[in-house]
C-alpha cells in the first residue's frame, strides 16, 4: 500500500474500552500485539503495562482479552514482534516501584533504559539485556531525569531501526512528565547492537504546530513508497490544557518527517478518551485486508481524575468499504458518525 492510500482509509469509532486496568493500578497502557497467525497458540496476543509491570493478554477474537499475568515487573511501554523464529520484547525499565511512587509530591529524578528480552513461546523469557541507555546529552532534562522509552523496531534497507522517545517534559496539569524527543538507532540485527543517531529526529521546538509540549511516541510502518508514522504529540489546546492525540506523519526515509494530515487520526472525545489519546500499535493484516490500531487513552488529567484504558479502531480502504455487506456498512457508518461527534477524525 502507498502512503496516500493509507491516508484515505476509513476508520471505525473507538467505542468502549477493551481492556480495563488490573486491580490496584490506575493504568493499563501502551499496547503492542500479535495476530493469531504469529502466536504460538493461534490466539491474538498483546502486552501492555500497568503500574506494576508488563501483562500478557490473549484473545480468540482481538476484542475479549484474558489477562495471563505479569511477565516483567518494574517496566513499562512495551513493543513486541516476532523475527527470525523468536519473539523480541522491548520495554522501558526503571528503578523498582519508581512508577507508582510518582504520585508522591517529592520524588527522585527519573532514570530509565530500553531493555530487551526474548522468548520462543511468549511464556518463558530470557534474561533482560540493555538495548539502549540515556547516554547522549539530549536524553537528560535537568531536574527531571534521564530517559529512553517507547521502543519501536522496524526492518529497513540496511538492517534494523529502533525508534524511541528520550528525555522528559513536565506536564503541570497532569502532575507527571511525558517524553520530550523522538530518536532513532540503527543495528545490523533485531537484537542490536543499537547505535543512536546523534540528534533527535522529532523535536517539539521545531514542530510546525504551536503549543507542542512533548514529542510523545512514534510508531512507524513501512509503505510501498516511504513510511507512515503515528505520533501522539503532547500539546496545549485552545484553553491551555494539555492534550495528546495521534497525528499521522509521512516520510521518504523514515528519518525526516512531515505531517500527513492536518487533523489528528484519533483525538480525545467523550468518556474514557476525554483528556488524552496516547501511544498505539498499528499493523496491517493481509488475511482480511484490514488495519488494526490498538491504543490507550485517559479520561482525566491528574492520576485520581481518570484511568487509562486500551481500545481499538480498524481501518479499511474505501473500495473495500463500498463492497461490504449492508449489516457491516450500517455498523461502520454508525461508528463513523459517533466518532465524528466524539471529536475524532
Secondary structure, 3 states (H helix, E strand, C coil): CCHHHHHCCEECCCCCCCECCCCCCCECEEEEEECHHHCCCCCEEEEEECCCEEEEEEECCCCCEEEEEEEEECEEEEEEEEECCEEEEEEEEECCCCCHHHHCCCCCCEEEEEEEEEECCCCCCCCCEEEECCCCHHHEECCCEECEEEEEEEEECCEEEEEEEEEEEEECCCCEEEEEEEEEEEECCCCCCCEECCCCCEEHHHCCCCCEEECCCEEEEEECCEEEEEEEEEEECCCCCEEEEEEEEEECCCCCCEECCCCCCECCCCHHHCCEEEEEEEEEECCCCEEEEEEEEECCCCHHHCCEEEEEEEEECHHHHHHCCHHHHHHHHHHHHHHHHCCCC
